[in-house]
Amino acid sequence: MGRVRQAEKNIFFGYISNIIIIIMGFLQRTVFIMVLDKTLLGVNSLYTDILSVLSLAELGIGSALNYSLYKPVADNNQEKIKSYMRLYKKAYLAIAGVVAVVGVALIPFLPYLIKDSKGITERELVLYYLIFLFNTVSTYFVAYKYSLANAQQRGYIQTNITTITKIIAVLAQIVILLVTGNFLLYLLTQSAVELMQKIFVSIYFNKLYPYLKDRDVKKLDKAETDIVVTKTKALMFHKIGDVARLSTDSIIITYFMDVDWVGVVGNYTMIITYATNFISVIFNSLISGFGNLVATESKDKQYAMFKVYRFFACWLYGFAAVGFWLLLTPLVTGIWLNESWKLGQIVLTLILIDFYFKGGRVVLVNFKIAAGVFEQDKYLSLIQGAVNLVLSIIGIKHIGLAGVYVGTVVSGVMANLIQPGIIYRDCFDKNTWSYFKDSVKYIGVITGVVLLMIPVKALIMAQVSIVTFVVMAAVITIAYNLIFFLFFGRTQEFAYLWNLITGRVPLLKKLSRKR
């Protein structure tokens, strides 16, 4: 099955999964807010971020080994695949041990982090944390099994398993909340469902790839092992920096403000994350395809596909950012919840600026992963993490919540400025003038759409209701995409996407011929 066909399959199942997860996520959070309170919601989000920090123990081993699998998978070299997978398994078992030990060592510090737990005892805080820790540690015992399927562009397997698990877990948790209102049982229910999923995954992949159970596995030679080690060391710096930049906001907010604010921000970021996941289905589905592209095609072909990939990301992330800036607060405070959950527009603007630039970084990072370009900017993420921590702490002390996201934006944009130079130089042998010229064009058009829509929103949404919300969403969709098409409809990138889509959708194919 070709790269495009496999990508289409991954995208199809990815979208089905995301639609289901979005619906289930809203149901779960709504019932949570109805039954429990802001503090427990904040604790739930905080512990999720703490365990994200602990996951830095993975240190990029997964990405390095996935990259190493692209070539043997393309050559159908089962002996080499077995060797890499055996190494992967040993590495992840070691990681599970490290995360468990470090996680337990952090327990004495929890009361100092959550200063005002508002009726939650220290024993309860520790118990909740241990459940989160168990969920994280147990993941490493099966995570490596997905790598071979992903390298074969069969990411839909992991997607479908995750979707089914999410449906079962959320329905069970909703029942538990409505019947008992007990947060501990809520967490234990999720843990039990995920444990059963991990047992199933282990059995399923053993049957799917029976040769991985062979005891006769050759060791990788020194050169092959050195490549994995070198790339893992580089990715280690990326991972530590990313964690310091992306997973510490909740910890900083809890320490300097109140854990309740983590829950308020979490409502907005949950919706943004759902949109990110929805968009990322496309781009993550293409990583292994790009790995195959890099292994088999010329640099000119790689460059042409990168430009298409990047153009599409700017279009989609820009569309989502504009829609969120105009509609997210009315959705959260006027339709879903109420004014007590409102987030300031300045904070939301900063979060969405980072969201848009993150879209650009997704393209850069995914191509770097596919091409195995890890070492050249290995210190950048460390610098980003340090900048984020310093600016966020200084910012929250002086301007409050918005200060946290000033640090996030500034540290994130650093990668948007530096990584293109590395990729264009090392992967394409080109300068970055065209990249940044296009960036200015995209940002200019997106900003213009926002300015155009502000008075339109004031006219349509004078009163917030489901009807006015839907009408405004439709207006934004039409206006944004029409304006983007007027500016970029004659580019080679758009032409490629149009031909790709119309070649697979009969109605659009007829319209394309009429053009």
C-alpha positions in Angstrom: 0.0 0.0 0.0 1.4 3.4 -1.0 2.4 6.3 1.2 -0.6 8.4 0.3 -3.1 5.5 0.7 -1.7 4.6 4.1 -1.8 8.3 5.2 -5.4 8.5 4.0 -6.3 5.5 6.2 -4.5 7.0 9.2 -6.2 10.3 8.7 -9.7 8.7 8.3 -9.4 6.7 11.5 -7.7 9.7 13.2 -10.6 12.0 12.5 -13.2 9.4 13.6 -11.2 9.0 16.8 -10.9 12.7 17.4 -14.6 13.4 16.9 -15.5 10.6 19.4 -12.8 11.8 21.9 -14.0 15.4 21.6 -17.6 14.4 22.4 -16.6 12.1 25.2 -14.2 14.7 26.6 -16.9 17.4 26.8 -19.3 15.0 28.4 -16.7 13.9 31.0 -15.6 17.4 31.9 -19.2 18.7 32.1 -20.2 16.0 34.5 -17.0 16.5 36.4 -17.7 20.2 36.9 -21.4 19.5 37.8 -20.5 16.9 40.5 -17.1 18.0 41.8 -15.4 21.4 42.1 -12.7 23.7 40.6 -10.1 22.5 43.1 -10.3 18.8 42.1 -10.4 19.8 38.4 -7.2 21.8 39.0 -5.6 18.9 40.9 -6.5 16.6 38.0 -4.8 19.0 35.5 -1.8 19.6 37.7 -1.0 15.9 38.2 -1.3 15.3 34.5 1.4 18.0 34.0 3.6 16.7 36.7 3.6 13.2 35.2 4.3 14.9 31.8 7.5 16.2 33.5 8.3 12.8 34.7 7.9 11.4 31.2 11.1 13.2 30.2 12.7 9.9 31.3 11.8 8.7 27.9 14.4 11.1 26.6 13.6 10.7 23.0 14.4 7.0 22.7 11.1 6.4 21.0 11.7 8.9 18.3 15.3 7.8 17.7 14.3 4.1 17.4 11.3 4.9 15.2 13.6 6.7 12.9 15.9 3.7 12.9 13.0 1.4 11.9 12.1 3.3 8.7 14.8 1.7 6.6 14.4 -2.0 7.8 10.7 -1.7 7.4 11.0 -0.3 3.9 13.4 -3.3 3.1 11.2 -5.8 5.0 14.3 -6.8 7.0 12.7 -8.8 9.8 16.0 -9.7 11.5 17.0 -6.0 11.8 13.5 -5.1 13.0 13.7 -7.7 15.7 17.1 -6.3 16.8 15.8 -2.8 17.1 12.6 -3.8 18.9 14.5 -5.8 21.4 16.6 -2.8 22.2 13.5 -0.7 22.4 11.9 -3.1 24.9 14.9 -3.1 27.2 15.1 0.7 27.1 11.5 1.2 28.0 11.6 -1.3 30.9 14.5 0.7 32.3 12.5 3.9 31.8 9.6 2.5 33.7 11.8 1.9 36.7 13.3 5.4 36.6 9.9 7.1 36.4 8.6 4.9 39.3 11.6 5.8 41.5 11.6 9.5 40.7 7.8 9.7 41.0 7.8 8.2 44.5 10.6 10.5 45.5 8.5 13.6 44.6 5.7 12.7 47.0 7.0 14.6 50.0 7.0 17.8 48.0 3.3 17.7 47.0 2.0 19.6 50.0 4.4 22.5 49.3 3.2 22.7 45.7 -0.5 22.8 46.5 -0.6 25.3 49.3 -4.4 25.6 49.6 -6.0 22.2 48.9 -9.4 23.5 50.2 -10.5 20.4 52.2 -8.5 17.8 50.4 -6.3 16.0 52.9 -2.6 15.4 52.4 -3.3 11.6 52.4 -5.8 12.0 49.6 -3.4 14.2 47.5 -0.8 11.5 47.8 -3.3 8.7 46.9 -4.5 10.5 43.8 -0.9 11.1 42.8 0.0 7.5 43.1 -2.8 6.5 40.8 -1.6 8.9 38.2 2.0 7.6 38.7 0.8 4.0 38.2 -1.0 4.9 35.0 2.2 6.5 33.6 4.6 3.8 34.7 2.5 1.0 33.3 2.3 2.7 29.9 6.0 2.0 29.3 5.5 -1.8 29.4 3.5 -1.7 26.2 4.4 1.7 24.5 7.3 0.2 22.5 4.9 -2.3 20.8 3.3 0.5 18.8 6.5 1.6 17.2 6.6 -1.1 14.5 3.0 -0.5 13.3 3.7 3.2 13.3 6.9 2.8 11.2 4.7 0.8 8.7 2.3 3.7 8.5 -0.3 1.7 10.4 -0.8 4.3 13.1 -4.6 3.7 12.8 -4.1 0.6 15.0 -3.0 2.7 18.0 -5.7 5.3 17.1 -8.5 2.7 17.2 -7.3 1.1 20.4 -7.1 4.5 22.1 -10.6 5.5 20.9 -12.3 2.3 22.2 -10.5 2.7 25.5 -11.6 6.3 25.8 -15.2 5.5 25.2 -15.3 2.7 27.8 -13.3 4.8 30.4 -15.4 7.9 30.0 -18.7 6.2 30.1 -17.6 4.2 33.2 -16.3 7.4 34.9 -19.5 9.3 34.2 -21.5 6.6 35.8 -19.2 6.5 38.8 -19.4 10.3 39.2 -23.2 10.4 38.9 -23.7 7.5 41.3 -21.0 8.1 43.9 -19.6 11.6 43.3 -16.3 10.1 44.5 -13.0 11.4 42.9 -11.0 8.5 44.1 -13.3 5.9 42.4 -13.3 8.1 39.3 -9.5 7.8 39.1 -9.5 4.1 39.9 -12.1 3.4 37.1 -9.9 5.0 34.5 -6.8 3.2 35.8 -8.6 -0.2 35.6 -9.8 0.4 32.1 -6.4 1.5 30.9 -4.8 -1.5 32.6 -7.1 -3.9 30.7 -6.2 -2.0 27.5 -2.5 -2.5 28.1 -3.0 -6.2 28.6 -5.0 -6.4 25.3 -2.3 -4.4 23.4 0.4 -6.8 24.6 -1.5 -9.9 23.4 -2.7 -8.3 20.2 0.8 -7.2 19.0 2.3 -10.5 19.9 -0.2 -12.1 17.5 0.2 -9.4 14.8 4.0 -9.7 14.8 4.8 -13.2 16.1 8.4 -13.0 14.9 9.0 -10.5 17.7 8.7 -13.3 20.2 11.7 -15.1 18.7 14.4 -15.7 21.2 17.0 -15.8 18.5 17.7 -12.1 18.1 21.0 -10.7 16.8 22.5 -7.8 18.6 22.9 -4.5 16.6 26.4 -3.8 15.5 28.3 -1.0 17.1 27.7 1.5 14.3 24.0 0.9 14.4 23.9 1.2 18.2 26.0 4.4 18.1 23.5 6.0 15.7 20.7 5.3 18.1 22.7 6.5 21.1 23.8 9.7 19.3 20.3 10.6 18.2 18.9 9.7 21.7 21.4 12.0 23.3 20.4 14.9 21.0 16.7 14.1 21.6 17.3 14.1 25.4 18.1 17.8 25.3 15.0 18.4 23.1 12.8 16.4 25.6 14.0 18.2 28.7 13.6 21.6 27.1 10.2 20.8 25.8 9.0 19.6 29.2 10.4 22.8 30.8 8.5 24.8 28.2 5.3 23.0 27.8 4.5 21.1 31.0 5.3 23.6 33.8 2.6 26.2 33.3 0.2 24.4 35.6 2.9 24.0 38.3 3.8 27.7 38.1 0.2 28.8 38.3 -0.6 26.5 41.2 2.5 27.7 43.2 2.1 31.4 42.6 -1.7 31.8 42.3 -4.2 29.1 43.0 -4.9 25.5 41.8 -8.4 26.6 40.8 -7.0 28.7 38.0 -5.5 25.6 36.5 -9.0 24.3 36.1 -10.2 27.6 34.5 -7.4 27.6 32.0 -7.9 23.9 31.5 -11.3 24.4 30.0 -9.9 26.6 27.3 -6.8 24.6 26.6 -8.9 21.4 26.5 -10.8 22.7 23.6 -7.7 24.0 21.9 -6.0 20.7 22.5 -8.9 18.9 20.8 -8.5 21.1 17.8 -4.8 20.6 17.8 -5.2 16.8 17.9 -7.8 17.1 15.1 -5.4 19.0 12.9 -2.4 16.9 14.0 -4.1 13.7 12.7 -3.1 14.8 9.2 0.5 15.8 10.0 1.3 12.9 12.4 -0.1 10.5 9.9 2.4 11.7 7.4 5.6 11.4 9.6 6.3 7.8 8.6 5.5 8.6 5.0 8.1 11.4 5.2 10.5 8.9 6.7 10.0 6.8 3.6 10.2 9.8 1.4 13.6 10.9 2.9 14.9 7.3 2.5 13.9 7.0 -1.1 13.4 10.3 -2.9 15.6 13.3 -4.0 16.0 16.5 -2.0 14.0 18.5 -4.5 11.1 16.1 -4.0 11.4 16.4 -0.3 11.5 20.2 -0.5 8.4 20.4 -2.7 6.4 18.2 -0.3 7.7 20.1 2.8 6.3 23.4 1.3 2.9 21.8 0.7 3.0 20.4 4.2 3.9 23.7 5.7 1.3 25.7 3.6 -1.5 23.4 4.7 -0.4 23.7 8.3 -0.5 27.5 8.2 -3.9 27.5 6.6 -5.5 25.1 9.1 -3.8 26.4 12.3 -4.6 30.0 11.2 -8.2 29.1 10.7 -8.4 27.5 14.1 -6.7 30.4 15.8 -9.0 33.0 14.2 -12.1 30.9 15.2 -10.9 30.4 18.7 -10.0 34.1 19.3 -13.5 35.1 18.3 -15.7 32.2 19.6 -13.9 30.4 22.4 -15.0 32.7 25.3 -18.6 32.8 24.1 -18.6 29.0 23.9 -17.1 28.5 27.4 -19.0 31.2 29.3 -22.2 31.7 27.3 -23.1 28.3 26.0 -21.2 25.6 27.9 -20.6 27.0 31.4 -20.9 30.5 32.9 -19.0 33.7 33.5 -17.2 32.3 36.6 -15.1 30.3 34.2 -14.1 33.2 32.0 -10.4 33.7 31.0 -9.1 37.2 30.1 -8.8 38.1 26.4 -5.1 39.0 26.7 -4.3 35.5 28.2 -6.4 33.9 25.5 -4.6 35.9 22.8 -1.2 34.8 24.1 -2.3 31.2 24.2 -3.6 31.4 20.6 -0.4 33.1 19.3 1.5 30.2 20.8 -1.0 27.8 19.2 -0.5 29.2 15.7 3.3 29.2 15.9 3.1 25.7 17.4 1.5 24.7 14.1 4.6 25.9 12.3 6.8 24.0 14.7 4.8 20.8 14.2 5.8 20.9 10.5 9.4 21.6 11.4 9.7 19.0 14.1 7.9 16.2 12.2 10.2 16.7 9.2 13.2 16.7 11.5 12.0 13.4 13.0 11.4 11.9 9.6 14.8 13.0 8.4 16.7 12.1 11.6 17.9 15.7 12.0 18.2 15.7 15.8 21.7 16.8 16.7 22.0 20.2 15.1 19.7 22.1 17.5 20.0 19.8 20.5 20.7 22.8 22.9 17.9 24.9 21.6 15.1 23.2 23.6 17.2 23.6 26.8 17.5 27.3 26.1 13.8 27.5 25.3 12.9 25.8 28.6 15.1 28.1 30.6 13.7 31.2 28.9 10.2 30.0 29.5 10.7 29.3 33.2 12.5 32.6 33.8 10.0 34.8 31.9 7.0 32.9 33.2 8.0 33.3 36.9 9.0 36.9 36.4 5.8 37.5 34.4 3.3 36.0 36.8 4.8 38.0 39.7 4.4 41.3 37.8 1.4 40.9 35.5 -0.4 37.8 36.8 -1.6 34.9 34.7 -0.8 36.6 31.3 2.9 36.6 32.4 3.0 32.8 32.3 2.1 32.8 28.6 4.4 35.6 27.7 7.2 33.1 28.6 5.5 30.4 26.6 5.2 32.5 23.4 8.7 34.0 23.5 10.3 30.7 24.1 8.3 29.0 21.4 9.0 31.6 18.7 12.7 31.0 19.2 12.3 27.6 17.5 10.2 29.1 14.7 13.1 31.4 13.9 16.0 29.0 14.3 14.8 25.5 13.1 14.0 26.5 9.5 17.6 27.4 8.9 18.7 24.0 10.1 16.2 22.1 8.0 16.7 24.2 4.8 20.5 24.0 5.1 20.9 20.3 6.1 17.9 18.8 4.3 17.4 20.9 1.2 20.7 22.9 0.6 18.7 26.1 0.4 18.5 29.4 2.3 15.4 30.4 4.3 14.4 33.6 2.6 11.4 32.1 1.0 10.3 30.5 4.3 10.2 33.7 6.2 8.7 35.6 3.3 5.8 33.2 3.2 5.5 33.4 7.0 5.0 37.2 6.8 2.3 36.7 4.1 0.4 34.0 6.1 0.5 36.1 9.3 -0.6 39.2 7.5 -3.6 37.5 5.9 -4.6 35.9 9.2 -4.4 39.2 11.1 -6.4 40.9 8.4 -9.2 38.3 8.8 -9.3 38.9 12.6 -9.6 42.7 12.2 -12.3 42.2 9.6 -14.3 39.8 11.8 -14.3 41.9 15.0 -17.1 44.3 13.9 -18.9 41.4 12.3 -18.9 39.6 15.6 -20.2 42.7 17.5 -23.1 42.8 15.0 -24.0 39.1 15.0 -23.2 38.1 18.6 -24.7 41.0 20.5 -26.5 38.3 22.3 -24.8 34.9 22.8 -26.9 31.9 21.8 -26.4 28.7 20.0 -28.0 30.2 16.9 -25.7 33.3 16.8 -22.7 31.1 17.6 -23.4 28.8 14.7 -24.0 31.8 12.3 -20.8 33.5 13.4 -18.9 30.2 13.0 -20.2 29.9 9.5 -19.3 33.5 8.6 -15.7 33.0 9.9 -15.4 29.7 7.9 -16.5 31.3 4.7 -14.6 34.6 5.1 -11.3 33.0 6.2 -11.2 30.3 3.6 -12.3 32.7 0.8 -9.7 35.3 1.7 -7.0 32.7 2.1 -7.9 31.2 -1.3 -7.9 34.7 -3.0 -4.3 35.3 -1.7 -2.8 31.8 -2.2 -5.1 30.0 -4.6 -2.6 30.3 -7.5 0.4 28.9 -5.6 2.0 25.5 -6.4 1.2 24.3 -2.9 -2.5 25.0 -3.3 -2.5 23.4 -6.7 -0.9 20.2 -5.3 -3.5 20.0 -2.5 -6.4 20.7 -4.9 -5.2 17.9 -7.3 -4.7 15.5 -4.4 -8.2 16.1 -3.0 -10.1 16.3 -6.3 -8.4 13.1 -7.5 -10.1 11.2 -4.6 -13.5 13.0 -4.3 -15.7 12.5 -7.5 -17.7 15.7 -7.2 -14.6 17.8 -6.7 -13.0 16.0 -9.6 -15.8 17.2 -11.9 -15.5 20.7 -10.6 -11.8 20.6 -11.1 -12.2 19.7 -14.8 -14.6 22.6 -15.2 -11.9 25.0 -13.9 
